Amino acid sequence: MKYIFTSKSFKTLIVTLIVLIMLSGISAIFDTSVISSVTGYITVGMQRVSAEVLGGKEKKTYEELQSENEALKKEVATLRAQLADYENIKTENARLWKYYGLKNNNQEYNFVPVSVIRRDASDKFYSFTVDRGTNEDIALNDPVVTENGLVGYISSISRTYAVVTTVLSPDFSSGVKDVKSKDTGVVKGDPHYSDQGLVTMKQIAENNKMKKGDQISTTGIGGMYPENISVGKVKELKYDDFDTSLYAVIEPYEDIKNVTDVVVITSFKGQGEIKPEGTTESETQAEE
């Protein structure tokens, strides 16, 4: 309120009122058209000044408006950043919660959740790169899984990322068993089936009792993969066209081609079992 009485506009208004009163008196005496015109002009001016005085309290300068605009922009940017952080945290929590059951059922496991950051379009066996490496205690040959089952193993690694060779690759091999019939064999990637997202189980006994739909899991023999990790289910039993040996076509429980989040098991009971001198990792897998 003090601003109104001390403002230049208010002082102008007072002077205008005084002049208007004087002109009104003169007009009453002389009643001339010139004086009436001047009075009308002053009246309009007074109305404008009055509006300025009354509205001056809320009127802001360009600099003030610009400053407020910049402050609002910063506030919006901060809120967007907070929203992005919230979404990232929510995604991470969902991913960790998804693997809580895996850890809860396998207390001896130590694992690192990772995300797929790149796929090699030229690799028909669908290898991929994940966003963690030796900085997170991940090592070569560590098994890679999801809550659905076995995905592959770490085949190449650096400090901040690692490459996963999947179960679809011929380089992959693991001893497995039929959970129901107890028949054993070796699961390997097969170029003939990899594009269909399937693998094969070989070295099966002729008198096996395996059936379509049976669950196949790892045996744990050899020390590269933990025991009882689900691999997939029996899709069909077939004979090889070349050597007439029996094998099973296995459909992995996990969608290897499109998986986006996986877990690297960095340690487990029975890991790194001592192998005979001179035995390579691939030979050990083949023996499983």
C-alpha positions in Angstrom: 0.0 0.0 0.0 2.9 2.3 0.8 4.1 1.8 -2.8 0.9 3.3 -4.2 1.1 6.6 -2.2 4.8 7.1 -3.0 4.7 6.2 -6.6 5.1 8.7 -9.5 1.8 7.6 -11.0 -0.1 8.4 -7.7 1.4 11.9 -7.7 0.4 12.4 -11.3 -3.1 11.4 -10.4 -3.4 14.0 -7.6 -2.1 16.7 -9.9 -4.6 15.7 -12.6 -7.5 15.8 -10.1 -6.6 19.3 -9.0 -6.4 20.5 -12.6 -9.7 18.8 -13.4 -11.4 20.5 -10.5 -10.1 23.9 -11.6 -11.2 23.3 -15.2 -14.7 22.3 -13.9 -15.0 25.6 -12.1 -13.9 27.6 -15.1 -16.3 25.6 -17.3 -19.2 26.5 -15.0 -18.4 30.2 -15.5 -17.5 30.3 -19.2 -19.1 27.1 -20.6 -16.8 26.9 -23.6 -16.4 23.9 -25.9 -12.6 24.2 -25.8 -12.6 23.8 -22.0 -15.0 20.8 -22.3 -12.6 19.1 -24.8 -9.6 19.6 -22.6 -11.6 18.3 -19.7 -12.6 15.1 -21.6 -9.0 14.5 -22.7 -7.7 14.9 -19.1 -10.5 12.6 -17.8 -9.4 9.8 -20.2 -5.8 10.3 -19.1 -6.8 10.2 -15.5 -8.5 6.9 -16.0 -5.4 5.5 -17.6 -3.3 6.7 -14.7 -5.7 5.3 -12.2 -5.5 1.9 -13.8 -1.8 2.1 -13.7 -1.8 3.0 -10.1 -4.2 0.3 -9.1 -2.5 -2.4 -11.3 1.0 -1.3 -10.6 1.2 -3.6 -7.5 1.1 -6.7 -9.7 2.9 -5.5 -12.8 6.3 -7.1 -13.3 9.3 -6.1 -15.4 10.6 -8.1 -18.3 13.7 -9.0 -16.3 11.6 -10.4 -13.4 9.4 -12.5 -15.7 12.5 -13.8 -17.5 14.1 -14.7 -14.2 10.9 -16.6 -13.1 10.8 -18.4 -16.4 14.4 -19.6 -16.0 13.6 -20.8 -12.5 10.6 -22.7 -13.7 12.7 -24.4 -16.4 15.3 -25.5 -13.9 12.5 -26.9 -11.7 11.0 -28.9 -14.6 14.5 -30.2 -15.5 15.0 -31.3 -11.9 11.6 -33.1 -11.8 12.4 -34.9 -15.0 15.7 -36.1 -13.6 14.0 -37.3 -10.5 11.4 -39.1 -12.6 14.1 -40.8 -14.6 15.9 -41.9 -11.4 12.6 -43.2 -10.0 12.0 -45.3 -13.2 15.6 -46.7 -13.1 15.3 -47.6 -9.4 11.9 -49.2 -10.0 13.3 -51.3 -12.9 16.3 -52.4 -10.8 14.1 -53.3 -7.9 11.9 -55.4 -10.1 14.9 -57.1 -11.6 16.4 -57.9 -8.1 13.0 -59.1 -6.8 12.7 -61.4 -9.8 15.9 -63.2 -8.7 15.1 -63.2 -5.0 13.6 -66.7 -5.3 16.6 -68.0 -7.1 18.9 -66.8 -4.3 16.5 -67.9 -1.6 16.4 -71.4 -3.0 20.1 -71.5 -3.5 21.8 -69.9 -0.5 25.2 -71.1 -1.7 25.0 -69.0 -4.8 26.7 -65.6 -5.2 25.5 -63.8 -8.3 25.5 -60.5 -10.1 22.3 -59.3 -12.0 23.3 -57.8 -15.4 21.6 -56.4 -18.4 22.1 -57.1 -22.1 23.6 -54.0 -23.8 24.6 -55.4 -27.2 23.9 -58.3 -29.6 26.1 -59.4 -32.5 23.8 -59.4 -35.5 26.2 -61.6 -37.4 26.3 -64.3 -34.7 23.7 -67.0 -35.5 24.0 -68.5 -32.1 22.8 -65.2 -30.4 25.7 -64.4 -28.2 25.4 -61.0 -26.3 27.3 -58.5 -24.2 26.3 -57.6 -20.6 27.1 -54.4 -18.7 29.3 -55.8 -15.9 32.8 -57.4 -15.8 35.7 -58.2 -13.6 34.9 -55.1 -11.5 31.9 -57.0 -10.2 34.0 -60.3 -9.6 32.7 -61.9 -12.8 35.1 -64.3 -14.3 35.5 -66.4 -17.4 33.3 -69.5 -17.6 30.9 -68.2 -15.0 27.4 -69.7 -15.7 24.7 -67.3 -16.8 21.0 -67.9 -15.9 17.6 -66.4 -15.5 14.8 -67.3 -13.1 13.6 -69.6 -16.0 16.8 -71.5 -16.5 20.3 -71.8 -18.0 21.3 -69.2 -20.7 25.0 -69.8 -21.3 28.4 -68.9 -19.8 30.9 -66.0 -19.8 33.3 -66.5 -22.8 35.1 -63.1 -22.9 35.5 -60.4 -20.3 36.9 -57.0 -19.5 36.7 -54.7 -16.5 33.3 -53.2 -17.3 31.6 -55.7 -19.7 31.5 -59.4 -20.6 30.4 -61.6 -23.5 28.0 -64.5 -23.1 28.1 -67.6 -25.3 24.6 -69.0 -25.2 23.3 -72.6 -25.0 22.5 -72.4 -28.7 26.2 -72.3 -29.6 28.1 -75.5 -30.6 30.8 -74.2 -28.1 28.3 -74.8 -25.3 28.1 -78.2 -23.5 26.7 -79.3 -20.2 25.9 -82.6 -18.4 22.2 -82.9 -17.9 19.5 -85.3 -16.6 15.9 -85.9 -17.1 14.3 -84.9 -13.8 11.6 -87.5 -14.0 13.3 -90.5 -15.6 16.8 -89.8 -14.3 18.3 -90.5 -17.7 21.5 -88.5 -18.3 23.2 -87.0 -21.4 24.9 -84.0 -22.7 23.2 -80.8 -23.9 25.0 -79.1 -26.8 24.2 -76.3 -29.2 23.4 -77.5 -32.7 23.7 -75.4 -35.9 20.7 -77.3 -37.3 18.4 -76.2 -34.5 19.9 -72.9 -33.2 17.8 -70.6 -35.4 14.7 -72.3 -34.0 16.0 -71.5 -30.5 16.5 -75.2 -29.7 19.4 -77.4 -28.5 20.0 -81.1 -28.5 20.7 -83.7 -25.8 23.0 -86.5 -26.9 24.7 -89.6 -25.3 21.3 -90.9 -24.3 21.0 -94.6 -23.4 18.9 -96.7 -25.9 16.8 -98.0 -23.1 16.0 -94.5 -21.7 12.5 -93.7 -20.3 12.5 -90.1 -21.4 9.2 -88.6 -22.7 8.0 -85.5 -24.5 7.6 -82.7 -22.0 10.1 -84.0 -19.4 12.1 -81.4 -17.6 15.9 -81.4 -18.3 18.3 -80.0 -15.7 22.0 -79.8 -15.1 23.9 -82.6 -13.2 26.6 -80.3 -11.7 29.3 -82.8 -12.8 32.5 -81.1 -13.9 32.2 -78.0 -11.8 31.2 -75.5 -14.5 27.4 -75.4 -13.8 25.6 -75.8 -10.6 23.4 -78.9 -10.1 19.7 -78.7 -10.8 19.7 -75.6 -13.0 16.7 -76.0 -15.4 17.6 -76.1 -19.1 14.4 -76.9 -20.9 11.9 -79.5 -21.8 12.0 -82.5 -24.2 10.4 -81.5 -27.5 11.0 -84.8 -29.3 13.2 -87.9 -29.5 15.0 -88.6 -32.8 17.7 -90.7 -34.4 20.7 -89.1 -36.1 20.6 -89.7 -39.9 24.3 -90.3 -40.0 25.2 -92.6 -37.1 21.6 -93.6 -36.1 22.3 -92.5 -32.5 19.4 -91.4 -30.4 19.1 -87.8 -29.3 16.5 -85.4 -27.9 15.5 -82.0 -29.1 15.3 -79.7 -26.1 13.3 -76.4 -26.0 15.0 -74.0 -23.5 12.7 -72.5 -20.9 14.3 -69.1 -21.5 13.8 -67.2 -24.8 17.6 -67.0 -25.6 17.2 -64.8 -28.6 15.4 -62.0 -26.8 16.5 -62.2 -23.2 17.3 -58.8 -21.7 18.2 -59.4 -18.1 20.3 -62.3 -16.8 22.3 -63.3 -13.7 25.9 -64.3 -13.6 26.6 -66.9 -10.9 30.1 -66.0 -9.6 30.4 -68.8 -7.0 28.5 -72.0 -6.0 29.0 -75.2 -4.2 31.1 -77.6 -6.3 32.4 -74.9 -8.6 35.9 -75.5 -10.2 36.1 -79.2 -9.4 39.7 -80.4 -9.9 40.1 -81.9 -13.4 42.7 -84.4 -14.6 46.0 -82.8 -15.7 45.9 -81.7 -19.3 42.1 -81.6 -19.6 40.7 -78.5 -21.3 37.5 -76.8 -20.3 35.8 -77.9 -23.6 36.9 -81.5 -23.0 35.6 -81.4 -19.5 32.2 -80.2 -20.8 32.1 -82.9 -23.4 32.8 -85.5 -20.7 29.9 -84.2 -18.6 
